[in-house]
Amino acid sequence: MTGKTFDELYPSKPDYKRFDQRNTAFGQAIEKTGNVVEFGAEEYRSKKIKEKNPGFGLVEYAFNGAAGLYEYPEGTTDTQGMGYYSWSSLGQVTKPKDIPKWEGRPEEAAQIIKRVAKYFGACGVGFTRLDKRWFYSHSRYGKPLVFDDEIDEGYITEEKAVFPTKHQYVIAVAIPMEYDEFMHAPTQLEVTTNMGYSRMHHMAGQLAEFIRGLGWHATPVGNDTAISVPIAIQAGLGHAGRFGRLITWEHGPLVRLMKIYTDLPLPQSELAHPGIIKYCEDCDKCAKHCPAQAIPYGPRTYEPVGKANNPGFLKWYGDEEACLAYWNEVGSACSVCFRVCSFTKPKKLRFEVAKWFIKNVPQLNRLWLWLDDALGYGKPFDPDNYWKTG
């Protein structure tokens, strides 16, 4: 470990401001067309099925769609405070009024939270503090988010979302995405993204209700309200890769992220080993294979490439608008960058050995990259074979 802090690994400009979610690629798509993506429309799906492209048949579309059973209110794609992401109790778990709330050391609370979250399906859990920098200034539909130091529980009105700053502790949760299915990207057999969102949604409600059942408050958050990647980094789950998404040591980029804010005191997790950043500096495999050429080459920078970037931090900035445009062209959420990443691997001892060298002997990074290419890792699986195995 280098012993560096988050702000040393990811320095920022002094004029950094909270990002407006309307400026994300999704937010811009909603403003222009009213939809996040075009490839989910019935006419589009019908056209793709009739083209008889492998991985885009009726069976694959049904599989992918059924994996994504998570709640959006009718007429919106914003999950803020909705369904299992409710900012108030669901009424499922209640503490008896004559029983005091659970109290213990932050480390004890962390141990309990980890055990519960992993039982509910998490593959990674970390803890950090509330950092206002990561909160969106406005939702993707333009609703401002403000903070209140006095309230115990947040609330959402037609005019604004009001967040309780008493919720100083953050639980960052990684939800797993399966390797075999992901290796079929960019077809509809890459069901793991949709499945991840379904798992996130249920995990949010379950874990928040558990904390409320202990007598504390909890605010579950998915892709709304606050940016997940920097929170996950601060909570020790991994680091930001060249393609802008989180890479973990345990599961590579094959995770989806959610977070829960709470007033239950929790410890600060140690940052993950920063060898991931050095490996991404030496590797540009995702940039080479990106069908939209949306991923940058070269070193990290402070300069964004488009409106959809959250500027001001030292990182790699991708062309998110070009990325989303390719989604609508290919007919899926693409995910080729995830598939070709050197950290996307099945669980085998030889890959754990490689990770040890990446952490401790980074001078060999280019050797591992060469071996990765030479052995053919990252190539897509044949969709025609998927249904032949059970």
N, C-alpha and C positions, 0 to 999 in steps of 0.2 A: 504494500500500500504506500501511496505517496504522502498520505496525511493531509492532502489538500482539502479545502472546504468546497462546497458547491460553487460559491462565488469566485473562487480561484480557478476552478475547472471550467466554469461558464461565466466569465466576466461580462458585465453589461455596461452600456453607455449610461451616463447620468440622466439623460433625458428620456429614459424608457418609460412608456405609459402602458396602462392596461389595454389589452387588445379587445377590439369590438368584434363579437362573433359574426356580425353581419358581413365582415370582410373575409371570412373564411371562404374557401371554394364552395362549400355547401351553402353558406349564407348568400353568396352572390348568385348561385344557381336558383335559389328560392326567389330572390328579388327579380331575376330575369324571366324565369319560366313558371314559378310557383311550385316547382318540384326540386328535390335534392338530386335525383338522377332520372334519366329518361328511360333506362333499359328495363325498368320494372313494368312499364305500360303493357297492356294486353296486346296491342298491335305489334309492338316491338318483339315481345316474346313469341307471338305466333309466327312472325317472319323468321326468327332465329330457328325455331323448331322445324319449319318447313325447309330450311337450308340444309338440314341433316348434318350439321357440324358435330363432331364427337364432343360430348360433355355439355351439349345444349339441347338435349331432347326433353320431352315432356316429363319423363321420370326424374331427370336431374333438376328441372325447374320446380317440380313438386317437392323434392327432397330439400332443396335450398330454401324454398319458401316456408316449409313446415319447421325448419330449424330456427326461423326467426320469429317466434311467437313472443314478442315483447310489445308492451302497450304504448301506443301513441294516442293522444286524444284525436278525435275525428277532425280532419282539416288542418292538422299541424304535424310537424315532425320533431317537436321540442319535448323532451322528457322532464324538464325542470319542475320538480315538485309533483309529478304526476305518477299515478299507479304505485308501484312498489318504491318509486323514488320520492314518495311523499315526505315533506319536511315535518310532518306531525305524525303522531302515533297512528298506526293502522288498527289499533284496538285488539290485535291478536295476542299480544303479551302485555300484561299489566302487573305491576308490583302491588301487593296488598298495602293498603293505606297505613296500616298499623305496623308495618315492617320498615325499618330504616333502609336507605339505599345502600347497596354494596360499596364497601370502601376497602382499599388495599394499596400497597405500593404501586407506582407506575409499572414497574417490571412485572409484578404479579398480574396486573390488568392486561399487559401486553401478552403474557403467556396464555391467559384465558382467551383473549381475542383471537390470537393465532390459531389456537386449537379449534375454536368454534368455526372460524372462517375456512380453515382447511377441511373441516368436516363438511361444510356447506359446498365445497368445491374449489376453493382458492388454491393456486399453486405457488403463490408468493404473497407475503404480508409484511408491510413495513410501516414505520411510524415517523411522523414529522410534525412541525408546527404550522399553524395557519400563516400563509404568506400572501398578502393582498395582491402581489404582482401577478399572480396566476389567475385571478378572477377576471372573467370577461367584463368589460364595462357595460355591454348591452348583450342581450340574447340574440340569436340569429333572426328573431322577428322584431328586434329593436327595443325590447323592454329593458330599461336601465336596472343595474344591480347596485344597491347601496348597502352600507353597513350600519348596524345599530349596536351600540355598546351596552344597552340596558336590557334588551329582550333575552329571554331564555330559549326561545324557539323562533325560527324564521317563518316568514309568510310571504305569499305572492298575491298581488292584486292585479287588476287590469292595467294599472299604471306603472308598477315597479315590482321588483323582487327585493325583499329586505332580509339581509343575512345577519345572524347573531355573531358578533365577534367574541362572545363568551365561548364559542366553539373553537378553542385555540388548538385543539389536538386533531391530527389528521391520520386516518388509517388508509394507506394506499394498498389496493388489492389487485393482484394479477390473476386473471382467469385464463385457463389453458386453452390452446387451440391445437387440435390433433395433427400430427405430422403427415400421416398418409393422405388424408383428405386435402390438406393444404398443398401437397405436391401436385395437385391437379389444377392449380391456378394457371391461367385465368379462365377456367370454365365454371359452369354452375355446380360442378362437383366440389368446388372450394366452399363447402357449407360451413366451415369452422368460424368464419367471421360472423355470420348470422347466429350460429349457435352460441358464440361468445357473448353477443348482445343479449340473447335470451338468458344466459346464465348470469350475466351482470345484473340484469333487472331483478331476478329473483334473489340473488345474493344481497343486493342493496337492501331490499325489504327485510330479509331474514336477519342480517347482521345489525341493521338499525333497530329492529324490534328487540333483538337480544339485549342491546345496550340500554334501550328504554326500559326493558324489563328489570334491569339492575337498578333503575331509579335515576338514570342520567338521560341527557338529551342527545339526539343524533340527527344529522342532516346527510342523507345519502345523495350522491351525485354521480351521474354517468358521464356522457360526453357534453353535458350542459354545464353552465355556471362557472366552471374553472377548467384550466388546461391540465390534462392528466400527466403528460410526459415529465415536465419539471417537478411535479409533486412526487411522482414515482422515483425520480432520481434522488430527490432530497430524502425520501424514505428508504433509500438503500436498495431498491429493486433492480437497478441497472443503469445504463447510460444511453444517451441519444446517439443513434447511428447516423451514417451519412445520409440515409433516406429519411431522416427526421423522426423516426419512430423509436420507441424504447427497445433496447436489446438487453436481455438478461443473461447471466452466466448459466442459469439452469435450463432455460427453455428458448434461448435465442430471442428472436422477435415474435415467436408464436404465443403471444399473450394479448388479451384485451385488458383495459385498465378501468377501474372505478375507484372512488374514494368516499370515505365517510368522515364528516367533521363531527366532533363531539366535545362536550365539556368534561368527559371522563379523563383524568390525568394519565398520560402515556409517555413513555420515554422517547428520546430521539434515537432513531436507528443510525448505524454507521453507514457511510456511503459505500456503494459497491466498488470493487477494485476497478480503477480507471483504465485498465488494459484494453477494454473495449474501444475507447476513444482512439488509442494509438493504433489498434488493428484497423479501424475504419480509415485512419489517415493513410495507412499503407495499402488499403484495399479500395478499389473502385468498381467492384464486380456489379453492384446494384446499378451504378450509373451506366455501365456498359450494356447491361441487359434490359434497362428500362425501355419499354416499347414507345413511350411518349418522350423519351429523352428529357425527362423532367427532373432528374437527380443530378446535382452538380459534381464536377470533378474538382480536384485541387483541395487546398486547405480550408478550414473553417473561416468564416468571415462575419462581419457585423452587418453586411449589406444585403437587404432582401432583394428578391428578384421579381416580386409582384405584390399586389394588394393583399393576397391571401396569406402572406407571411407575417409573423409576429416579430417585428424588428427590434434590434437593440442588444441582442445577446450574441456572444461568439458561438456560432454553430454552423451547420450546413443548411442552406435555404434551398428548398426545392420549388419547382414551378407547379404549384398545387392546382392551378387552373388547367394546365396542360394535362396533368394527371387525371383530373375528373373528366376532361373531354375524352380521354382515351377509354375510361370506363364506359362511357356511352357509345363509343365506337365498337369496343370488343364485346360488350354485353354482359359485363360482370364487374366486380370490384377489383379486378386485375390482380394485385398482390404479387406480381412477379418479383418485385424487390425483396419481399419476405422469402419467397421460394428460393431465390438464388443466394441469399445471405449465407456466408460461411458458418454462421452460428445456428442455422436451421439444420438440425441433425437429429436422427433418432437416438435413443438412449443406449450408448455403447461405450465400453471402457476406453477404446482408442481415442474417442473424441474428448473424453475427460483428460487424457494425457496431453492432447493438443492444447486444451484450455490452460493446463498448467504451464506449458511453455509460453503461451500468449501472455500470461500474467507475469511470468518470471524471466523469460528470455525473449523480449519483443524483437530482438535482432533477427529472429527466425520467422517473423510474420510473413514475409514474402515466400518463404519455403512452404508454409501451410497453405497460402493462397494458390501457389503453383500446384501443390498436391490436390487441392480442392477441385481445380479445373481439370487436372490430368485424370482424376478418378471419376469425373463426370457428375459430381454432386451439384445439385441445383437444377438438373434437367427435369422437365415435367413428366409426370406419370401418364401412361396411356389410359384415357377415360374408358376405352372399350374393355379394359381388363378389370375395372372396378367391380362390376356386378358379377364377375365370374368367381370372386372370392367371397367367403362368408365368415 
